[in-house]
């Protein structure tokens, strides 16, 4: 059984994963290069898998941070892919 502090931390990780999943999907949809789009879709799939793994511990669904999704998609449209991929705020990543 998880303590409340541990569960709260895992829920943050879980939300981060689903947020990054949505960001990478958005960035993939913007790509003119099919190869870049495939790579971003693969990264998105990894993020979703990570979300589902955390969900196995919490038993909860969490919504993405839609503000962050919109921000990174906007950055991707304005500045391109080089400046837009999200960086995780987790240590060791």
N, C-alpha and C positions, 0 to 999 in steps of 0.2 A: 504494500500500500504506500502511495506517495504522500509525503508531507505536503502541507499547503504551500510552503515556500518552493519546494521542488516542482510541484505541479504548476505553480505560477510561472516559474522559469521555463519549463517545458512548453507551456502555452505561448510564451513569447517566441520561442524558437519555432513553434508550429506556425504562428502567424507570419513570421518572417519567411518561412519556406513557401507558404501559399501566396504571399505577396510577390516574392521573386518569381514564382511560377507564372503569375499573371504578367509581370513585367517582361519576362523573356518571351512569352507568347506574343505580346504586343510588338516587341522589337522584331520578332521573326516575321510577323505579318507585314512589316514595313520594308523588308529586304527585297531588293531587286535581284540579288544573286540567290539562286536556288540553294547553292552550297551553304551560304551564310544562314539562310532561313532554316535549313536542315540542322545545322549546328545549334542554333538558338532553340529550336524545338526539342532537340535532344537534351540541352541543358534544362529547359522547362520541365521535361519529363522527369529528370533527376530531382528537381526541386519538388515536384508533386509527390514523388516516391518518398522523399525525406519527410514531407508533410504527413503522409499516410503512416509512416513509421512512428512519428511523434504522436499521431492521433491514436495509435494502438496503446500508448501509455496513458493518455488523458481520457480517452473515450469521448472526446468532445470535438465538435466542428467549430472552427474559428473562421471568421471572415478576413479577407485580405485588408491591408491598409490601402484603401482605394486612393487616398490622397498621394501616397508615395507612388502608387502605380501610375497615376496621371502625371506626376512630376517627371518620372523617368521616361515615360513615353513622349512627353513634351520635349524633354532634353534630346531624346533620340531623333525626333522630327527636326529640331532646330540645328543641333550640332552633329548629328550622325552617331553611328554605333560606337565609335571610339570613346566618346565621352558619356555614354548613357548606361552601360551595364551596372546594375546595383552591386554594392559591396556589402557583404554580410557584416553585421555588427557583432557577430559571435567571435569569441577568442579562438585562435587557431584556424581561422578560415580566411 
